[in-house]
Amino acid sequence: MFLGTGILPPTRAYFAAENRIIQSLSDGEKLVQQGRNLYEAERFYEAVLLLRQAVEAFAASGDELRQAIALSNLSLAYQQLGQWEKAEDAIAQSLNLLETVTSNEQKQILAQALDVKGRLQLSRGQAQDALITWQRAGEIYAQISSPIGVIKSRINSAQALQALGLYRQARNTLTESIELLQNQPNSLLKATALRSLGNVLRVVGDLEASPQILQQSLTVAQAIKSSPAQADILISLGKTARASGDIKAALEFYKLAVDTGTLPSIQVQAKLHQLSLLLEDKQLDAALTLSEQIQSQIANLPESRTGIYAQIQLAESLIKLGKAAGKIVNYQDIAQLLAGAVRQAKNLGDRRVESYALGILGGVYEETQQLSDALLMTQQALFLAQTIAAQDIAYRWQWQLGRLLKKQGNITGAIASYTSAVQTLQSLRYDLVAIDPNVQFEFRDRVEPVYRQLVDLLLRTEGNVEPSQDNLKQARNAIEALQLAELENFFRAACLDAKPEQIDRIVEQDNPTTAAIYPIILSDRLEIILKLPRGEKLHRYVTYQSESEVETTLEELEQYLREPDRTDDVKKLSRKVYGWLIQSLETELEKNKIKTLVFVLDGELRNIPMAVLYDGEKYLVEKYAIALAPGLQLVDPKPLQKNRLNALMAGVSEKRQIEGREFPKLENVSLELQQIKSEIPKNDALLNQTFTKTNLENQIKEKTYSIVHMATHGKFSSKIEETYILTWNQLLKVRDLDNLLRNDANKSNKIELLVLSACETAKGDKRAALGLAGIAVRAGARSTLATLWSIDDSSTALVMSEFYRQLTHSQPESGNEVTKAIALQRAQIALWNHKNQDWKRPYFWAAYVLVGNWL
C-alpha cells in the first residue's frame, strides 16, 4: 500500500516498496496496486476510479482494515487533484474505521492515516492543525516502537513549523532527525530529511550550509536510484544557487533536473524555474525557445492542480517575456491559456487554484485596458480567496483591485482596497515567506509596491485640499509597516517581539526638544512628514523630485563620502539633499526650539549620514543632535544609567584572512580600547586571539554589561549572509551575533548600547543599511552606534573616547543631561574642532550613526 507518504511536500508523493503492509493480493488489493501504478504515473483521475472500486470491494467483504487503507490512499489521490472536500471525506472515513484498533499492525495503519490527514491539512493552509495531527502520529509510532515512523513524523512536523514561520524549530527538528538516521541505511526517508533541511537553510538565508546538505541528499537519492527524488533535489539546489546569485550554476541544476526527472510534471517544473531565471538574466532568445517547449509539454500533462499551476506560471512568464523583449505581447493566447486553467480548476473543485488563475487573468485584462473585465475577474478571484481564507493570494487581488479602481478614478475605493491589502500583508508577516519562498527574491516587485502605492494615494493633493491628518497618520504607519516587513524579509523571521513604544509619546512627554522626521521616497516626489512636540498635528512638506534623480544623487554622495579628498563634491550634493529634506522645515524647528532630530529614513537615504547635510554654511550636526529610528516605535526607551556603566570591549587589530576574504590591519584598535578603558573603569576586554565567538558568548552569559563595544572589521549588507562582524578566527554572521546578545534576554538589565566602530556598508548595495537596521532591531540593545564606512585612523579613538566621556559626565539632576545623541554630536564636533589635526573633512567625522533609543 502507499500510506506514509505525507512526509513529502504537498505537490508530490513518492512510494516505496517497504510501505506495503498486505502481501497476498485479493481482488481489492489488485485494484489498489493498479491504482498505485496510475498514481505514480500521475494519472490521478484513473487512480481515483480504481481506488473507489477497491474501497467498495473491501466494504463488501467486511475487511475494514484494508478498506481504511484504501480510503487513505484515495484521499491522497483526491489531494493531487485538489478535490479537498472529497479528500477530507475519504480520510475521515478511514480514521473512523480505525477508531478501535488494538494491535501494533493496526496502530501503524492508524499512524499512517494520520500522516495523510496532516498532509491534507498542510495543503489547505491549516499548519497548526497539521502539526498537532503529526505529533499524534509520532506518539503512536513511539508506542509501537517504530523509530522510522517517529522520524517520519518529525520531518512532517518540520514542514508545519516552516509554514508557521518557526524556522529555528524546524531546523532543529530536522537536524535531530538526520542524526537519528545517520546509522540507518540509505533510504528515501533519509534523502527527504536532508532535502527538507537544505530547503529550510535556504529560506533562513544560510546559503553556505544549504547546498552542502542538499548535495548529501542527492548522494543518498542517487544511491537508492530514485529519479524523482534526484530531480526534486536538483531543483532545490537550483533554488539555492539562484538565492546565492550564481545564475550559471542554477541553470545547470535545472537542466540536470529536466534530464534526470522521469515524470513529466517534474520536468515541466524544472523548465519553468529555468525560464524564470533566464528572464531575470535577460537571456531572452533562450527564454523564448524554452517557453515554446514548455507550452507543448504542458498540453500533454494529465489534469491535476500541479498541471494547472504550471499553466499559470507559464502565463506569467510569457507576459514578462513579451515586455522584456520589447515585443507586442499576444495577450489573447495568454488569456486563453488562463481561461483553460480556470475551467480545469472548476472541474477539480479547487478554489485556491481557480482564484489564482482568475486573478492573473484579471491582470492580463488590466494590461490590455479592459478595465471592466479586469475588475470582474479580480473581484471573483478575491471572493474565492477570502472564502477559503487564502490570505497569501488575497492580498494580491486586493492590490490589483486598488490599481483598477485608481485607473477608474475611484480614489476612495482604491485607498480602501490598498488598505485591505496592507492589512492582509501585516496579518501574514513572515508567514508569507513560509507559504511562498519566492517572495524572498521578489519583495521589491510583489510586496513593497503595495505599501508605496497606498502612501502615494493617501498623500495626494486633490485640487487645493491638503491630505487630512488621518491620511498623514495612515501614510506614516504604512511606511513603518513596510520597513518592518523589509527587516522580516531580511531575517526570515519576526523582528520586533518586545513591547515597543511610539516615538510620538517620547517626543511629546519625555524629550520635548526632539522632532521626528519621516522622509518618504515616491516615484515622482519626496514627501516629508514632521512630528513636533506639543501637539498631535503632523506637518507635511513635499518636494517634486523624481525617484531616479533622488537615487542618483544619493548614490554619488555615498561614494564621495568614502573619499577624503572629495569634500567639495560632498558639500555640493549634501546641500541639495538638505534642500529636499530640511529647508522647508527650518522655521518650525527653530520656532519649537528643537535640539534633537530623529529620522525614520526610507530607501537609499539610510545609506547617508544625516549629520552631513549642508545648508551652505553649516552641517546639520552643528545645529542638532541626530539619531535614526528603524521605525515609528522603539523598544523600551530609557535614558542611560550613567552610574552603572560597564563595558565589554572586543577588537581585532591584526591582519586576518577568513573565509577567502582578506582584512587589513587596524592599527588604532588598541589605542581606541585603551582610551575607552580610561572613561569606563568597569570593563572587560577581548583583543585579537581572545576575541572568539566562544569567549564572547561566555562573557555575556557570565556578566551583565550595559555596553558591548566591538572595534573590528564588519560589513552591513542587504543580504543576511553578507552581514557580519570579524572575530579572530571566524566571521560572526548577523544571526549568530543576534543569538549571542540574546543570551542576555533573561537578565533584568538589557544591553543599553552596542557599538560597532570599524564597520562599513556594502559598496554599491542600495539597501545595505538594512543590515545595520537588522542588527539594531534584533540584537536586543536599546541603541546601536555604528560606522557607515571604516576609518582606520586615530580619529576613531578620539570620537569614541569623547563620546563615552560625555556620557559619563552627564548630570541630569543639575539640568545638564547628555543623551546619547547629544554625546555623539559633541564627539563629532570635538573632532571637527581638533587643534592639532585637520579632521574637518566629512570622511573622518560623518560616518557615525546612532540607531534606536537616543535618550
N, C-alpha and C positions, 0 to 999 in steps of 0.2 A: 504494500500500500504506500501511498505517498503523503502520509502525515509527517509532521515535524519539519515542514519547510518554512515555517514562519520566521526562521532566523534570518531570512534574507530580505533585501529591500522590497517594498510593495510592488515594484514593477516586474519582478521576475522571481520564479521559484525553481530550484534545482531538485532533482530526485536522485536518491542514492539507493543501491540495492539493499543495504543493511536496514533500510526503513521498512522493508516488507515484514509484516507480522504473521500473515497466514501463508502457509506453504502449499497446501493442497488446493487445487483450483476447481471450485464449483462453477456452475453457470454464472452466478452473480459475480464470482471472483474473476472469471474470464472477461466479463463486461468491464469490471474495474480496471483490469490490466490493459484492455483495449483503450479505455478512457485515459489511462495514464500515458499511453503512447501518443494519443492525439494531443493531450495537454502539452507534452514535451515538444511536439511539433508545432505548438502554438495554434492548433485548430480547436479553439476553446468551445465554439458552438457545438461542434460534433462531440467533444468530450462531455459536455453537459447532457446531451441526449442519452449517451450510453450510461453515464453515472446515475441519471434518474431511473433508468431501467434497472440498474444494479440495486438501487435503494428499494424499488418495488419487489425485486426478486427476494432480497433478504427479508423484507417485511412479510412476504407471503410464506416464507419458510420459518418465520418466528426467530430468526437469527439476529437479535437486537445488537449484539456487539459488532458484527460485520456491517449491519445497517448504519450504526453510528459512524463507523469508519468511512463508509461510502458517502454519508451526508457531509462529513468534514471535508472530504475531497471535493464534493460537489460545491461546497462553499468556496473553496479555493478557485475553482473554475469560474464561478459567478464573479468573484473578485476581479479576475483578469478581464472580464467583460464589463466591469463597472456596474454590474447589476446588484447594487448594495442591499436593497430590501430582500431580494431572494437569497443573497449570501447570508444575511442576518438570520433569515428564517431557517436555512439549512443548518447553520451551526447551532442555533437554539434547539432544534430538534435533536441534533447529535448529543448535545450536552444533557438534554432531558432524558435520553435513553441511558446515559452513563451516570445518572444520579446515585445509584445504589451499588456501584462497583465495590468489590472487596479484594479480589486477587491482585497481585502485583502486575500481571499482564494487563488486566482491565484498567488499573490505575495509570499504567503507562499510556494507554489509549486515551484516557481522560486528559492527561497532561498534554498529549499531542493535540487533542481537540482544542484545549485552551490556547496552545501555540497559534492555531489557526484563528481563533477568536481575537487574540491580541493583534495579529496581523491585520485583520479586518478593521479593528478599532483604530489602529495607527493610520491605515489608509484613509479613514474617514475623519482624520484630524482629532481623534479622541486619545491624545497621547497619555494623559494621566490614567484613563481607564485601561489602556493597553499595558501600562506599567504595572498596575495592580493585577491584571489578568496574568501577565507573565511571571510576576512574583509568586502568585498562587501555583502556577505550573511548576516553578522551581522548587517550591515546598514539597509538591507531590513527588517530583523526581528524587529529591533528597530522602523522602520516606521509603522509596523503593530501592534506594542505594544505586541510583543511576547517575554517576558523575558526568557522563557525556550529556545527559538530559539537563543537569544543573547548569553546565557550561552553556548549552543552547539558550537556556532561559536568561542567563547573564548577558549574552550577546544581544538577545532580543531586547532586554531591558535597557541596554546601552542605546539602542535606536530610539526608544521612547524618551530617554533622558536628553538625547540630542534634540528631539522635537520640542522638548520643554525648555531648551536653551541651557541645560545644565551640562555644559561641555566637560568641565573638570570631572564631574562624577562619571560621565560616560567614558572618559579617557581612563580613569582609574579602574572602572568595571572591566573594560576591555583588556587592560594591561594584566589584571589579575587572571582573567580567563585565559589569556595567552600563556601565562606562567603555568597554569594548570595543564595546558595542552602540550607543553614542551616535550614531555616524555611520552606523549601519545604518538602513534604512527601518523604519517601524513594522511589528511582527510579533507573532505570538502569543508567540514566544520572549522578546521584549523585555518584553511585558506580564507574562509569567510570572516573569522575573527580578526585576522591580520588586516584584511582589506577594510573592515569596518574601522579599525583603529587608525589605519592610514588616512581614511577619509576624515575622521574626527580631527586628526592632527592638521590636515589641510585647512579645515574650516576655522580652527582656532589660530591659524597663522604660523604653525611650526613647520615651515617648508623645508627644513633640513631633515627632520625625522620622518616626515610623511613618505617621501619616495623610498627611504630605506625599508620601512615597514611594508610598503606596497610591493617592493621587489622580493621580500621574503614571502609574501603572499603568492606572488607569481611563481616563485620556485616550487612552492607546495602544489599549486594548481597544475603546473607542468608535470610534476612527479606523479600525480594521480590521473593525468591525461584528461582533464576536464576542459574542453574547448570553451564552453560558455563561461565558465569561471575565469579562464585566462583572458577572454575578451573583455569581461567586465572590469577586471583588474587593470588591463591596459588602458581602458577608458579613464579609470581613476588616476592612473599615472599621467595621462594626458592632461587631466584637470589640474593636477598638482604642478606639472611643468608650466601650464598656462598661468597659474597663480604666481609662479616664480618669474614670469616674464620670458621664459625660454620657449619661444614660439616654434622654433625648428624642432625641438625635442617633442613638444606637444603634438605637432602634426605627425611626427613619425610614430608616436604611440597610437594615435587614432588610426593611422594606416595599418599598423600591425593588428589592431583590434578588428578591423574590417577583414583582414586576411585570415585571422585566427577564428573569428566567430562563425559558427555553422548555422546559427539561427538568423533568418532574415531581419528580425526586429533588432538584434544586436548590431548587425551590420549597418542598418539604417541609422541607429542611434549614434554609432561611431562616426558615420559620414556627416550627420547633422552637426556634431561637435566640430568636426573638421571644417565644415562650411562656415560655421560661425566664426571660427578663428581666422580662416582665410579672408573673410570680410573685414575683421578687425585689423588684419595686417595689410589690407589693401591689395591682396593678390586676386584681383577681380577676374582675370581670364580663367584662372584655375577654379575660382568660385563658381563662375558661370558653367563650366564644364561639369563640375561636381553636382551642381543643382539639377542639371538635366538628368544625370544618373539617378539621383535620389527620387526625382519625380516618377520615373518609370518603375523604380523599385517599390515605392510606397503604394503604387496602384495594385501591386500583387500581394500586399500584406493581408493576412486574414483580419477580419473585422474584430478589433479589440480596442480598449482605451489606449494602449500603447501606440497602436497604429493611428488613432485619431490625434493624439498629442504630436506624433511625427508630422502629420499633415499641417497642424497649426504652426509648429516650429519652422517648417519649410516655408509656409506663407510669410511668416515674419522675416525670414532670411531673404526671401525674394523681394520684399519691399525694400529692405536695406540695400540689396544688390542693385536694384534699379536706381535708387537715389545715389549710391556711391559711384556707379558707373556713368552717371550723367545721362542715362537713357530715360526714355518715356516708359514708365512702369506700366505693364499690362495689368491694370487693376481688375479688369473683367475676369481674367484667368484666375487671379488670386482670390477674387470673391467667389468664383465657382468652387475652387478648392475648399474654401472655408464653409461654403454652404453645404458641401458634401459632408464635411466634418460635423456640422450641426445636425444633419439628418441622421448620421450614424450614431451620434451621441444620444439623440432622441430614441432611436431604435433600442439602444442599450439601456436607456433609462438612467444614464449617468449625467446628473445635473451639473456637476462640477465641470466636466469636460465641455458640456453644452454651453455653460456660462462663458468659459474661456474662449470657445470658438465664436460665439456671438459677439463678445467684446472686441476681439481682434477684427471681426467683420465690420463692426461699428467704426473701428479705427480706419479701415480701408475707405468707408464712405466719408469719413471726416477728411481724408486726404483728397478725395475727388469732389469735395464741397457739396456732397449730397447730404445736407445737414439734417433734414427731416428723417431720412432713412437711418443716418448715423445715430440720431437721438433715440429712435425706436429700438434699434439693436442694442444700444448701450443700456437703455432702461431695462430691457428684457434680461440682459446679462447681469445687471446689478441685482434685479429681483431674484434671479436664481441663486446668485452667490450669497445673498442675505438669507434666503430660505434655508440654505444648508450651512449657514454660519461660516462660509469660506472667506474670512476677512482678508487673507493674503491676496486674493484676487479682487475682492470687493473694492479695496481702496483704488485699484487701477481704473475701475469703471466709474467710481465717484470722481476721480480726477478727470477722466475723459468727458464725463457729463459736464463738469465745470468748464472745460475748454469749449465745449459745444455751446453752452449757454452764453458764455462770454462772446463767442462769434455771432450769436443771435442778438446781442445787445442786452441780454438779461443779466445785468451785473449783480443784482441782489441774489438771484438764483445761483449764479456762478460762485459767489462767495460762500453761499450755504453748502454747495457741493464740495468745493475745495476744503471748507472747514470740516466736513464729514470725512473727507479723505485723510486729512491730517490727524483727526481724532482716531480714525481706524489704525493709521500707522503707529500712533502713540500706544494704542492698546496692544499692538503686536510687538513693538520694540524689537528685541533681539530674536523673538520667535520668527520674525520674517526671514531671517537668515537660516534658521533651522529648517523652515519649510522649503526655502528656495535658496541654496547656497550661491546661485549666480548673482544674487543681489550684492554680494561682496564685491563683485567686479563691475557691476552696473549701477552702483549707488548714485553716481552723478547723473545718470540718464533716467533712472526709474524711481528714485526717492527724492533727491534734493530738489528737482524742479517743482514738485508738488508744493513744498513749503514756499519757495521763492515766488512762484506764480500767485499763491494766495496773498503773500505780503504785497506784491505788486498791485493787486486788486484793492486791497484794504487801504493802501496809501495813495490811491489815485485821487487827483483833484477833479471833481465834477463841476464844470463851469468855474465859478469863483468860490465854490464851497470847499473848505478845507476838510480833511478827514476828521471824523469825530474822535473824541478821547477813547471811546470804546474800540474804535478801529486801530488807534495807535497802540493801545494795550494789547490787543489781539495780535497785531503785527509783531510786536516785541516778543510776545510769548511764542509765536510761531518760529521766529528766528532762534530763540533759545532751544525750542524742541528740535530744530534742525541740528544745532550744534551738539546736543546730547545724542541725537541719532548718529551723527558723524563719529563721535567717540565710541559709541557702542558698535558701530560698523568696524571701527579700527580695532577694538579689543575683542570683538565677537562675544560680548557679554554686557550685562547691565553695569553702568559705571557709578551712578550716584545712589548708593544704597543707605547712606547715613541720612539723618534728618536735616535737610537744608533750610536755610533761612533766606528770605527775599532781600536782595540788595536794597530795595526801596526802604525797608524798615530800618536798616543800618544807617542809610543816608539821612533819613528823617529824624531818627531818635538818638543813635549812638555817635554819629560822626557828622554833625550838621554843617561842616565846611567842605563836604565832599559832594561832587556831582558825578553822575554816571552817564556815559556817552555810548550810544549804540549806533555805529555806522552800519548801513546795510547796502551791499552792492547789488544793484539790479541791472537788467540788460541795457537800459537807456539812461540810468541816473544813479546818484548816490543819495540815499535817504539817511538823515541823521535824526535820531530821537534823543532828547536830552531830559534827564531826570534831575531836578534840583531839590535841595532840602526845603522844608517848609512849604507844604502844598502838594496836593495829589496830581496836579496838572502836568502832563507831559508836553514838551515843546518839540516841534517838528521843523526841520530845515531840509531843503533839497538843493542839490547841485546837479544840473543836467550835463552829465559826462558819461560817455559810453563805457560799458564794461571793458571793452578791449583797450580803450585809452587808459583806464584806471589800472588794468593789469600790466600793461606795457610799462607805465610809469613806475609802478611798484617793483617790477622785476629789475628794472635798471637801477633803482635806488638801492635795492637789496644787494645787487652786485657791487655798486660803488662803495657801499658802507664797509665792505670787507677789504677795501684797498686804501691804505693810509694816505696816499697822495692824491685822492680824488675828492678832497674836501669841498672845492668849489662846485663840483658836479652834485655832491650830496646836498649842499645848500640850495642849489637851483631846484632840484627835484623835491626836496623836503618842503621848500616854500610852496610849491604847487600843491602838495598834499595838505599842508597847513591851510591853504585857502579852501580846499574842499571840505575839510573836517572841522576846523576850529574858528575860522574867521567870522562866520555868521553867529557864532555862539559867544564871542568875546564880551559883548555888552552885558549879557545875562550873567556870565561868570563873574565879571567884575562887580556888578550890582549886588550879587549874593555873597561876595567876599569868599569865593571858593579858593581853597588851598590844595585840595587833592582831586585829581581826575581819575576815575575808574573807567576803563574802556572794556566793553564787551565787543571784541573785534570780529569781523566777518572775513571769510575768504583769505586772500593774499595779504590783507592788512596785518594778519597775525605774524607775518614774517618780518615786519618792520617795527623797530622800537619807537614808540610814540614820543619818547624823550627827545628825539632828533628833529621833530617837526620845527620848522624855522619860519618866523614871521618877518624876516628881513633884517631884524636887529638882534633878536634873542631866540634861543632854542626853547622849546616848551618846558624842558626840565628846569630852566632858570626861573620859571614863573609858578610851576606847580609840581607837587609830588605826584607820581604816576604809578598806577597799578593796573593789572589786567585781571579780568574775571572770565573764566571759561563759560559762564552763563549768567542768568539773572539771579542765581542762587549760590550761596556759599555754605560750606559745611561747617557748622558750629563756630561761627566767627567770634573770637575773643582776643582782647589785647594780650601781647606777650608778657608773661610773668618774669619781669627783669631780674628779680631776686632769686629766681630758681633756674637760671640758665646753666645748662651743662651740655657739652658738645661731644659728639663722636666725629672725629675727623679722619678722613681717609684720602690717600693720594698715591699716584704713580708718577714718579719724576723721570724714570729711566726709559730709554728707547725699548719698545716692545714689538714683537711680531706675533700676532694672534690670528688664527683662522684666515691665513693668507693676506692679512692686512698689516701694513707697517705703520707704527705710531711713533713719531719723533719724540725726542727727549723734551720734557717740560722743566726747564732749568729753574723756574721760580716757585715750584710747588713747595719745596722745603721752607723757603722764606715765607710763603703765604701761611702755611700751617703754624710756623713759629710765631708769627705776628698775631694770629688768632688766639693762640695759647695765652699770650700776654693780656688779651682782653677778656678771655673766658677761662679763669683759672681751673674750673672744674671741667676736665676734659679727658678723653682717651684718644689715642691716635693709632691708625693702621697705615704704615707707609711702606710702599714697594712690596717686598716679599711677604709682609704680614697682611697686606690688603688682598685677601681672598674672599670668595663668597662664603666659605665656611666660617672664617673668623668674623666676618661682618654679621652673619646670622647669629653666631654665638654671643657677640657683644650686645646685639639688640634684644636677644632673649634674656640676657642676664641683668641688664640695667635699663633704666628709663632715661632716655635722652630727650631734651627739648629741641636740640638742633642736631641734624646729621649733615655734615659738610663734606663734599667729595670734590677734590681737586684732581681731576683726571680727564683724559680724553673721553668724549662721548658724542653721540650723534642723535639728533631728532629727525625722524622721517615720517612720511605719511604711511609707510609700510611698517607694520609692527615688528617684523623680523629684522628690520634695518635700524631700529631704535634701541640703543644700548649704551652702557657705561663700561669703560675698560677697568678691569681689576688686574692684578699682577699676572694671573695665569689664564684668564678667560674673558670673553665679552659677556657682561651681565645684561641679558636682554630685559626689556622693559617689564615683561611678565614676571621674570624672576625678581626684579627689583621690587615690584609691586608685592609679590608674595613675602619677600624678606621684611619689608617695612610693615606689612600687615601682621607679622608675628607679634607686633606691639598692640594688636587690636584689643586684647583682653585687659590691658593695663588702664588704670584710671587716667593717666596723663598721656595724651597723644603727642606725636612728634609735632612740634609747633612750626618748625622751619626746615625744609630740605634745600640745601644749596648745592648747585652743580656749576662749578666755576670755570670749567675749561671745555664746555660742550659747544656744539655748533649745530645749526640746522643744515639738512642736506642741500647742497647746491642744486639749483635747477628744479627743486621739488616745490611746486606751488603750495602744497599743503603740509610742508614739513613741520610746521608748528603744531600740527595735530599730535605729534609725538610728545612735545613738551606739555601740551594741554592734557594729554593722556596720563603722563606721569603725575602731573599736578593733581588731577582728579582722583586717580586710582591709588596713589601712594598713601593716602590717609593723612598726610601732613596738611596742616591748615594753610601753609603758604609754601611756595616754591620760588627760589631765586635762582635764575639760570642765565647763561650767556647764549646769544643767538649766533655768535661766531667765536672761535677760540682765539684768545690773545695771550701768547706766550711772552709775557713782559712783566717787569716788576710792578707795573701799574696795577695789575690784578691784585697783588698782595696789598697795595695801598688802599684800593677800593674796599676790599673785604675787611681789612683791619679797621678802617674808618667807619664802615657800616656797623660792625659789632661795637665799636667804641660809642657810637651814637645811641645804639640800643641800650647798652649797659649804663649810660649816664642819663637816661630818661628819668624825669622826676614828675610823675603825674600829680602827686599831692601838692606840688608848688605851681601847678599850671603849665609846666614845661614838659608835657608828654611828647615823646618822639615815637610815632608809629613806624612800622617797618617801611612804609612808602616814603615817609619823610627822611628816615635814616638813609635809604638808598639815594634819595635826591641830594642830600648833603654830602654823601660819599662821592657822588659823581661830580658835584661842583668843586669839592676839595681837590679832586684830581685835575679838574679843568683849570683851577687857580694855582696849581703847584708852582712854587717859586723856582725850583731848580731843573724842572723837566718841562718840555713842551708836549703836554698831553691834551692840548685843546682840540686836536682833531677827533671827530666823532668815532673814528675807528677804535680809539682807546677807551672812551667812556660810555658810548651809546649802546654797547652790546647787552647790558644788564637789564633783565626784565623781572618784575615781581608778579607772580601769578597767584591768585587766590585772596586770602584774607590780608588786607593791607593794614589792619589796626595794630 
